[in-house]
Amino acid sequence: MSLSSLKPLGHRNFALLWSAALISNIGSWVQAVALGIFVTNVTHNPFWTGLVAAAAFLPNGLLAPFGGVMADRFDRRRWLLLTTAFETIFAGLLAVLSATGSATPGLAVLVAFFGGTASAIGFPAYQAMLPDLVGREDLLAAVSLSSAQFNLGRVIGPVVAGVVIVEGSYSLAFLVNAVSFFAVIVALLLLRLPPREVARVRSGIIAPMISGIHTAWSEPGCRSAVVLIGIVALIGSPFIALVPAIAVTGLHAKSAHQGSAFTSVLVTAQGIGAVVAALVLPSIARRFGRGHQLRTALMALPVLLVLYGLSSDIGLSAASIFFLGAGYFAVLSGLNTVVQLRAPRAERGRVLSLFMLALGTLYPVGSVIEGEAGRLIGARTVTVGAGVALFVAMVFILVARRDYFVAVVEDI
């Protein structure tokens, strides 16, 4: 690791928003873990585990194009303030429902969906703001640090969730998330950004979306990144949603408390793997080349999935998901960086939203499918099968559509 990977934190605006987003992501992971444990313990059905994760994440795909248009059309900071306020409201509502004993699995899924909706239409603005916070020369490191921040929240959040649930309650966990959003609101109010000229577009929503699709599809790197992340999201990403199912049923937890502990251990191990990857990948990329690094990660990810699925106890599972988290981070951040740097500035929000569309729609679809399959044949067996299927898909693309691999690993 070199200090250059931390250079973006020297920019006041980036440091403010990065720190606030870390606090918010810790809260979000506290809620995500609490929701997963809640529905798993109530229903004892991996299908519900996948469904509640899908409900929170599906809007990121379905509504990302709308959020992308808003990010390009309006002041991005004000738009993000508005959507964050709604996220706060829905997290607070979930806390109230839980505290009053009204939080059924169905209602939890519904509120998670609305909270995910607010996040989905705001996140493209956050993504599109990054180059304005640090400048192009530090963008690669900023993207990596932003991803590391998300995964650092994944490390800390489950630990906090375990303590809050055991010593407090589910409602307290949801309240922690609601309060965490205020950090982002304060940071956005403190940002000092140069005036940005916003285009006065009167063409509605559909025309700008179509323009963004055309731009993304005409640029080989953006097109290939969107296709590859879609395949990974559908087949590989659902392992994240199934962590509670692996912990509770796959590892045969003997009690709700042990199931919560196993879940926290696995989610934390995955997050640590991702954070470590964020710190070492820039050095690896400089030594071996960014393209070689991304190509290796795409081929290694299926193997790591299989190893994780084959792990039969909490120690082996934690070790394997640590490496899986690192490999998944390398794929996700590598493909995201391709889009960040190759998308035209004026349409950056819309092009990034298509990347999020592929990830946000296919991940929850895969989560529901693999969750139902896990109910029938076991979550660990499904994870192994997903790894095999993803490996076959990557080999097929490498042989039959090598241009997809070439486009995302070419020098920018």
RODO-2510 file (C-alpha; in nm, 4 decimals, decimal comma):
residues 412
     n   res          X          Y          Z
     1     m     0,0000     0,0000     0,0000
     2     s     0,1179     0,3547    -0,0719
     3     l     0,0076     0,6860     0,0723
     4     s    -0,1216     0,7823    -0,2732
     5     s    -0,4257     0,5625    -0,2087
     6     l    -0,5199     0,7966     0,0785
     7     k    -0,4515     1,1206    -0,1105
     8     p    -0,8209     1,2032    -0,1785
     9     l    -0,8748     1,2439     0,1966
    10     g    -0,6607     1,5556     0,1710
    11     h    -0,9472     1,7223    -0,0164
    12     r    -1,1785     1,8858     0,2401
    13     n    -1,5012     1,8156     0,0517
    14     f    -1,4167     1,4522    -0,0123
    15     a    -1,3047     1,3953     0,3474
    16     l    -1,6300     1,5470     0,4800
    17     l    -1,8580     1,3395     0,2614
    18     w    -1,6464     1,0237     0,2961
    19     s    -1,6564     1,0406     0,6767
    20     a    -2,0292     1,1084     0,6836
    21     a    -2,0990     0,8290     0,4364
    22     l    -1,8979     0,5906     0,6562
    23     i    -2,1167     0,6726     0,9565
    24     s    -2,4301     0,6293     0,7458
    25     n    -2,3096     0,2999     0,5992
    26     i    -2,2382     0,1640     0,9457
    27     g    -2,5998     0,2432     1,0319
    28     s    -2,7233     0,0876     0,7081
    29     w    -2,5340    -0,2341     0,7794
    30     v    -2,6694    -0,2420     1,1337
    31     q    -3,0193    -0,2328     0,9835
    32     a    -2,9391    -0,4802     0,7047
    33     v    -2,7994    -0,7382     0,9474
    34     a    -3,0875    -0,6847     1,1910
    35     l    -3,3460    -0,7260     0,9147
    36     g    -3,1790    -1,0400     0,7812
    37     i    -3,1661    -1,1992     1,1256
    38     f    -3,5216    -1,0879     1,2047
    39     v    -3,6847    -1,2458     0,8993
    40     t    -3,4654    -1,5564     0,9187
    41     n    -3,5512    -1,6213     1,2836
    42     v    -3,9221    -1,5492     1,2319
    43     t    -3,9711    -1,7492     0,9103
    44     h    -3,6804    -2,0016     0,9160
    45     n    -3,6945    -1,9708     0,5375
    46     p    -3,3957    -1,8596     0,3211
    47     f    -3,6465    -1,7309     0,0635
    48     w    -3,7442    -1,4481     0,3007
    49     t    -3,3767    -1,3793     0,3690
    50     g    -3,3199    -1,3248    -0,0018
    51     l    -3,6468    -1,1351    -0,0404
    52     v    -3,5750    -0,8711     0,2251
    53     a    -3,2285    -0,8110     0,0762
    54     a    -3,3827    -0,7876    -0,2700
    55     a    -3,6467    -0,5407    -0,1493
    56     a    -3,3812    -0,3013    -0,0213
    57     f    -3,1586    -0,3400    -0,3273
    58     l    -3,4004    -0,3832    -0,6200
    59     p    -3,4857    -0,0104    -0,6442
    60     n    -3,1159     0,0592    -0,7050
    61     g    -3,1616    -0,1100    -1,0389
    62     l    -3,5146    -0,0168    -1,1319
    63     l    -3,4870     0,3513    -1,0414
    64     a    -3,1178     0,4175    -1,1047
    65     p    -3,1849     0,5577    -1,4552
    66     f    -3,4331     0,8066    -1,3076
    67     g    -3,1777     0,9009    -1,0418
    68     g    -2,9157     0,9411    -1,3131
    69     v    -3,1325     1,1868    -1,5036
    70     m    -3,1960     1,3851    -1,1846
    71     a    -2,8223     1,3869    -1,1064
    72     d    -2,7455     1,5387    -1,4466
    73     r    -3,0405     1,7782    -1,4471
    74     f    -3,0470     1,9282    -1,0955
    75     d    -2,8002     2,0439    -0,8317
    76     r    -2,6533     1,7153    -0,7121
    77     r    -2,5971     1,8232    -0,3535
    78     r    -2,9556     1,9423    -0,3041
    79     w    -3,0950     1,6305    -0,4673
    80     l    -2,8857     1,4118    -0,2366
    81     l    -3,0057     1,6112     0,0650
    82     l    -3,3668     1,5445    -0,0297
    83     t    -3,3263     1,1716    -0,0862
    84     t    -3,1248     1,1294     0,2358
    85     a    -3,4062     1,2949     0,4309
    86     f    -3,6489     1,0337     0,2976
    87     e    -3,4087     0,7511     0,3877
    88     t    -3,4085     0,8874     0,7436
    89     i    -3,7880     0,8847     0,7541
    90     f    -3,8220     0,5232     0,6382
    91     a    -3,5551     0,3959     0,8781
    92     g    -3,7382     0,5751     1,1600
    93     l    -4,0656     0,4178     1,0505
    94     l    -3,9108     0,0712     1,0668
    95     a    -3,7909     0,1447     1,4213
    96     v    -4,1425     0,2527     1,5239
    97     l    -4,3038    -0,0572     1,3692
    98     s    -4,0561    -0,2817     1,5488
    99     a    -4,0964    -0,1042     1,8835
   100     t    -4,4749    -0,1387     1,8667
   101     g    -4,4644    -0,5062     1,7675
   102     s    -4,6057    -0,4362     1,4203
   103     a    -4,2959    -0,5284     1,2177
   104     t    -4,4091    -0,8436     1,0377
   105     p    -4,1757    -0,9860     0,7695
   106     g    -4,4090    -0,8504     0,5017
   107     l    -4,4050    -0,4972     0,6418
   108     a    -4,0288    -0,5143     0,6895
   109     v    -3,9884    -0,5999     0,3222
   110     l    -4,2192    -0,3141     0,2206
   111     v    -4,0447    -0,0469     0,4302
   112     a    -3,7039    -0,1772     0,3186
   113     f    -3,8223    -0,1332    -0,0407
   114     f    -3,9215     0,2307     0,0139
   115     g    -3,5958     0,3051     0,1931
   116     g    -3,4109     0,1437    -0,0951
   117     t    -3,6104     0,3607    -0,3354
   118     a    -3,4890     0,6814    -0,1702
   119     s    -3,1326     0,5524    -0,1775
   120     a    -3,1599     0,4469    -0,5415
   121     i    -3,2652     0,7833    -0,6779
   122     g    -3,0003     0,9658    -0,4738
   123     f    -2,6948     0,7443    -0,5201
   124     p    -2,6199     0,8417    -0,8839
   125     a    -2,5795     1,2004    -0,7624
   126     y    -2,3231     1,0859    -0,5036
   127     q    -2,1341     0,8852    -0,7654
   128     a    -2,1387     1,1673    -1,0176
   129     m    -2,0102     1,4150    -0,7546
   130     l    -1,6837     1,2275    -0,6972
   131     p    -1,4812     1,3852    -0,9796
   132     d    -1,5958     1,7292    -0,8590
   133     l    -1,4751     1,6537    -0,5063
   134     v    -1,1202     1,5457    -0,5919
   135     g    -1,0413     1,6094    -0,9565
   136     r    -0,9505     1,3597    -1,2254
   137     e    -0,5966     1,2960    -1,1043
   138     d    -0,7222     1,1491    -0,7748
   139     l    -1,0365     0,9849    -0,9091
   140     l    -0,9057     0,6277    -0,9158
   141     a    -0,8042     0,6510    -0,5508
   142     a    -1,1326     0,8256    -0,4633
   143     v    -1,3400     0,5463    -0,6195
   144     s    -1,1334     0,2904    -0,4296
   145     l    -1,1683     0,4785    -0,1005
   146     s    -1,5438     0,5181    -0,1529
   147     s    -1,5756     0,1446    -0,2012
   148     a    -1,3494     0,0853     0,0986
   149     q    -1,5680     0,3143     0,3067
   150     f    -1,8728     0,1088     0,2150
   151     n    -1,6955    -0,2104     0,3139
   152     l    -1,5523    -0,0577     0,6294
   153     g    -1,9133     0,0058     0,7238
   154     r    -1,9720    -0,3621     0,6497
   155     v    -1,6966    -0,4474     0,8982
   156     i    -1,8094    -0,2206     1,1802
   157     g    -2,1855    -0,2391     1,1209
   158     p    -2,2345    -0,6104     1,1937
   159     v    -2,0315    -0,5800     1,5141
   160     v    -2,2502    -0,2901     1,6247
   161     a    -2,5590    -0,4829     1,5128
   162     g    -2,4630    -0,7849     1,7206
   163     v    -2,4191    -0,5725     2,0329
   164     v    -2,7354    -0,3670     1,9715
   165     i    -2,9552    -0,6713     1,9027
   166     v    -2,8263    -0,8757     2,1955
   167     e    -2,8157    -0,5904     2,4477
   168     g    -3,1052    -0,3914     2,3033
   169     s    -3,3543    -0,4840     2,0341
   170     y    -3,4298    -0,4857     1,6630
   171     s    -3,6039    -0,1481     1,6978
   172     l    -3,2873     0,0038     1,8478
   173     a    -3,0874    -0,1274     1,5517
   174     f    -3,3269     0,0420     1,3102
   175     l    -3,3118     0,3643     1,5120
   176     v    -2,9323     0,3630     1,4907
   177     n    -2,9649     0,3641     1,1123
   178     a    -3,2124     0,6529     1,1156
   179     v    -2,9820     0,8673     1,3304
   180     s    -2,6772     0,7854     1,1145
   181     f    -2,8264     0,9622     0,8130
   182     f    -2,7925     1,2981     0,9898
   183     a    -2,4148     1,2757     0,9408
   184     v    -2,4646     1,2864     0,5626
   185     i    -2,7122     1,5727     0,5880
   186     v    -2,4675     1,7805     0,7945
   187     a    -2,1757     1,7024     0,5614
   188     l    -2,3737     1,8026     0,2529
   189     l    -2,4662     2,1328     0,4169
   190     l    -2,0977     2,2002     0,4923
   191     l    -1,9638     2,1224     0,1434
   192     r    -1,8096     2,4127    -0,0457
   193     l    -1,8379     2,3407    -0,4158
   194     p    -1,7760     2,5682    -0,7141
   195     p    -2,0925     2,6738    -0,8987
   196     r    -2,2053     2,4106    -1,1446
   197     e    -2,3976     2,5058    -1,4533
   198     v    -2,7010     2,2792    -1,4711
   199     a    -2,8535     2,2213    -1,8109
   200     r    -3,2097     2,3457    -1,8422
   201     v    -3,3615     2,0445    -2,0087
   202     r    -3,7291     2,0352    -2,0919
   203     s    -3,7367     1,7020    -2,2742
   204     g    -3,8922     1,5013    -1,9930
   205     i    -3,7353     1,1881    -1,8461
   206     i    -3,7426     0,9301    -2,1254
   207     a    -3,5354     1,1188    -2,3834
   208     p    -3,2384     1,1795    -2,1468
   209     m    -3,2525     0,8151    -2,0375
   210     i    -3,2373     0,6991    -2,3994
   211     s    -2,9483     0,9358    -2,4639
   212     g    -2,7622     0,7893    -2,1668
   213     i    -2,8226     0,4358    -2,2910
   214     h    -2,6925     0,5276    -2,6363
   215     t    -2,3820     0,6897    -2,4877
   216     a    -2,3082     0,3925    -2,2622
   217     w    -2,3608     0,1374    -2,5384
   218     s    -2,1494     0,3263    -2,7930
   219     e    -1,8454     0,3364    -2,5614
   220     p    -1,6835    -0,0130    -2,5598
   221     g    -1,5475     0,0087    -2,2044
   222     c    -1,8780     0,1265    -2,0546
   223     r    -2,0770    -0,1311    -2,2515
   224     s    -1,8505    -0,4185    -2,1484
   225     a    -1,8464    -0,3099    -1,7833
   226     v    -2,2272    -0,3026    -1,7741
   227     v    -2,2560    -0,6495    -1,9324
   228     l    -1,9932    -0,8057    -1,7055
   229     i    -2,1335    -0,6574    -1,3853
   230     g    -2,4770    -0,7828    -1,4877
   231     i    -2,3505    -1,1401    -1,5151
   232     v    -2,1640    -1,1171    -1,1849
   233     a    -2,4676    -0,9604    -1,0146
   234     l    -2,7079    -1,2328    -1,1275
   235     i    -2,4910    -1,5332    -1,0484
   236     g    -2,2215    -1,4298    -0,8028
   237     s    -2,3507    -1,1391    -0,5924
   238     p    -2,6390    -1,3253    -0,4192
   239     f    -2,3911    -1,4816    -0,1777
   240     i    -2,4155    -1,1492     0,0102
   241     a    -2,7916    -1,1819     0,0616
   242     l    -2,7579    -1,5451     0,1693
   243     v    -2,5029    -1,4835     0,4455
   244     p    -2,7710    -1,5049     0,7210
   245     a    -2,9008    -1,8285     0,5665
   246     i    -2,5486    -1,9739     0,5540
   247     a    -2,4918    -1,8682     0,9151
   248     v    -2,8232    -1,9912     1,0567
   249     t    -2,9013    -2,3008     0,8486
   250     g    -2,5864    -2,3804     0,6483
   251     l    -2,3646    -2,3807     0,9580
   252     h    -2,6410    -2,5237     1,1798
   253     a    -2,6539    -2,2484     1,4399
   254     k    -2,7944    -2,3917     1,7620
   255     s    -2,9750    -2,0776     1,8753
   256     a    -3,0888    -1,7356     1,7568
   257     h    -2,7984    -1,5818     1,9490
   258     q    -2,5459    -1,8084     1,7777
   259     g    -2,7079    -1,7371     1,4407
   260     s    -2,6658    -1,3635     1,5029
   261     a    -2,3028    -1,4153     1,6053
   262     f    -2,2241    -1,6304     1,2992
   263     t    -2,3891    -1,3737     1,0686
   264     s    -2,1874    -1,0896     1,2185
   265     v    -1,8639    -1,2876     1,1857
   266     l    -1,9231    -1,3690     0,8177
   267     v    -2,0352    -1,0210     0,7157
   268     t    -1,7451    -0,8661     0,9059
   269     a    -1,4924    -1,1045     0,7488
   270     q    -1,6211    -1,0195     0,4027
   271     g    -1,5947    -0,6493     0,4777
   272     i    -1,2398    -0,6798     0,6115
   273     g    -1,1411    -0,8636     0,2947
   274     a    -1,2830    -0,5804     0,0849
   275     v    -1,1079    -0,3106     0,2912
   276     v    -0,7738    -0,4921     0,2659
   277     a    -0,8261    -0,5219    -0,1102
   278     a    -0,8960    -0,1485    -0,1355
   279     l    -0,5628    -0,0734     0,0314
   280     v    -0,3444    -0,3160    -0,1656
   281     l    -0,5042    -0,3160    -0,5110
   282     p    -0,3551     0,0199    -0,6227
   283     s    -0,0038    -0,1155    -0,5581
   284     i    -0,0828    -0,4412    -0,7367
   285     a    -0,2259    -0,2496    -1,0318
   286     r     0,0885    -0,0369    -1,0612
   287     r     0,3091    -0,3448    -1,0580
   288     f     0,1143    -0,5804    -1,2827
   289     g    -0,1232    -0,3474    -1,4657
   290     r    -0,4852    -0,2567    -1,3967
   291     g    -0,6085    -0,4714    -1,6827
   292     h    -0,4289    -0,7846    -1,5621
   293     q    -0,5602    -0,7230    -1,2118
   294     l    -0,9232    -0,6913    -1,3256
   295     r    -0,9040    -0,9903    -1,5572
   296     t    -0,7553    -1,2040    -1,2795
   297     a    -1,0262    -1,0937    -1,0363
   298     l    -1,3021    -1,1839    -1,2833
   299     m    -1,1642    -1,5359    -1,3230
   300     a    -1,0799    -1,5863    -0,9534
   301     l    -1,4187    -1,4782    -0,8172
   302     p    -1,6030    -1,8028    -0,9157
   303     v    -1,3316    -2,0159    -0,7556
   304     l    -1,3583    -1,8181    -0,4321
   305     l    -1,7369    -1,8672    -0,4347
   306     v    -1,6952    -2,2440    -0,4578
   307     l    -1,4452    -2,2486    -0,1706
   308     y    -1,6826    -2,0443     0,0456
   309     g    -1,9745    -2,2755    -0,0316
   310     l    -1,7685    -2,5830     0,0548
   311     s    -1,6646    -2,4464     0,3963
   312     s    -1,8430    -2,6440     0,6657
   313     d    -1,7642    -2,4594     0,9888
   314     i    -1,7545    -2,0974     1,1017
   315     g    -1,3725    -2,0738     1,0976
   316     l    -1,3334    -2,1964     0,7400
   317     s    -1,6354    -1,9947     0,6281
   318     a    -1,4938    -1,6749     0,7767
   319     a    -1,1544    -1,7321     0,6138
   320     s    -1,3024    -1,8118     0,2742
   321     i    -1,5459    -1,5215     0,2734
   322     f    -1,2550    -1,2905     0,3627
   323     f    -1,0885    -1,3761     0,0306
   324     l    -1,4241    -1,3780    -0,1465
   325     g    -1,4883    -1,0251    -0,0193
   326     a    -1,1501    -0,9139    -0,1543
   327     g    -1,2140    -1,0715    -0,4939
   328     y    -1,5651    -0,9293    -0,5193
   329     f    -1,4341    -0,5829    -0,4292
   330     a    -1,1675    -0,6059    -0,7005
   331     v    -1,4309    -0,6870    -0,9629
   332     l    -1,6840    -0,4272    -0,8502
   333     s    -1,4431    -0,1367    -0,8030
   334     g    -1,2491    -0,2219    -1,1179
   335     l    -1,5558    -0,2191    -1,3417
   336     n    -1,6973     0,0911    -1,1682
   337     t    -1,3732     0,2794    -1,2297
   338     v    -1,3906     0,1960    -1,5991
   339     v    -1,7325     0,3615    -1,6200
   340     q    -1,6323     0,6615    -1,4050
   341     l    -1,3387     0,7475    -1,6284
   342     r    -1,4863     0,6708    -1,9697
   343     a    -1,8325     0,8234    -1,9313
   344     p    -1,8683     1,1806    -2,0691
   345     r    -1,8874     1,4377    -1,7882
   346     a    -2,2234     1,5805    -1,8971
   347     e    -2,3821     1,2339    -1,8987
   348     r    -2,1857     1,0746    -1,6175
   349     g    -2,4877     1,0351    -1,3896
   350     r    -2,6921     0,8580    -1,6555
   351     v    -2,4139     0,6252    -1,7692
   352     l    -2,3288     0,5335    -1,4095
   353     s    -2,6979     0,4693    -1,3472
   354     l    -2,6953     0,1997    -1,6175
   355     f    -2,4094     0,0271    -1,4384
   356     m    -2,6188     0,0443    -1,1229
   357     l    -2,9248    -0,0735    -1,3187
   358     a    -2,7485    -0,3943    -1,4167
   359     l    -2,6181    -0,4513    -1,0641
   360     g    -2,9341    -0,3380    -0,8869
   361     t    -3,1865    -0,5417    -1,0841
   362     l    -2,9963    -0,8634    -1,1404
   363     y    -2,8558    -0,8959    -0,7868
   364     p    -3,1986    -0,9057    -0,6185
   365     v    -3,3369    -1,1340    -0,8913
   366     g    -3,0473    -1,3692    -0,8324
   367     s    -3,0945    -1,3385    -0,4550
   368     v    -3,4584    -1,4475    -0,4744
   369     i    -3,3782    -1,7339    -0,7132
   370     e    -3,0841    -1,8592    -0,5101
   371     g    -3,2745    -1,8024    -0,1857
   372     e    -3,5580    -2,0273    -0,3061
   373     a    -3,3071    -2,2832    -0,4348
   374     g    -3,1374    -2,2681    -0,0966
   375     r    -3,4675    -2,3561     0,0697
   376     l    -3,4859    -2,6690    -0,1451
   377     i    -3,1272    -2,7931    -0,1554
   378     g    -2,9379    -2,5826     0,1010
   379     a    -2,7654    -2,2435     0,0875
   380     r    -2,4135    -2,3890     0,0765
   381     t    -2,4963    -2,6159    -0,2170
   382     v    -2,6482    -2,3240    -0,4069
   383     t    -2,3364    -2,1132    -0,3448
   384     v    -2,1123    -2,3847    -0,4871
   385     g    -2,3395    -2,4161    -0,7901
   386     a    -2,3315    -2,0405    -0,8427
   387     g    -1,9525    -2,0437    -0,8416
   388     v    -1,9428    -2,3180    -1,1043
   389     a    -2,2005    -2,1377    -1,3215
   390     l    -2,0106    -1,8069    -1,2978
   391     f    -1,6841    -1,9761    -1,3942
   392     v    -1,8486    -2,1291    -1,7013
   393     a    -1,9915    -1,7881    -1,7957
   394     m    -1,6526    -1,6137    -1,7615
   395     v    -1,4766    -1,8815    -1,9689
   396     f    -1,7450    -1,8543    -2,2372
   397     i    -1,7044    -1,4757    -2,2588
   398     l    -1,3266    -1,5030    -2,2596
   399     v    -1,3410    -1,7473    -2,5519
   400     a    -1,6465    -1,6343    -2,7517
   401     r    -1,6563    -1,2587    -2,6704
   402     r    -1,3012    -1,1724    -2,5832
   403     d    -1,3679    -0,8125    -2,6888
   404     y    -1,5637    -0,7644    -2,3639
   405     f    -1,2563    -0,8449    -2,1575
   406     v    -1,0285    -0,6390    -2,3816
   407     a    -1,2507    -0,3282    -2,3604
   408     v    -1,2435    -0,3067    -1,9810
   409     v    -0,8713    -0,3711    -1,9397
   410     e    -0,7386    -0,1327    -2,2036
   411     d    -0,5453     0,1655    -2,0732
   412     i    -0,7578     0,4785    -2,0322
***
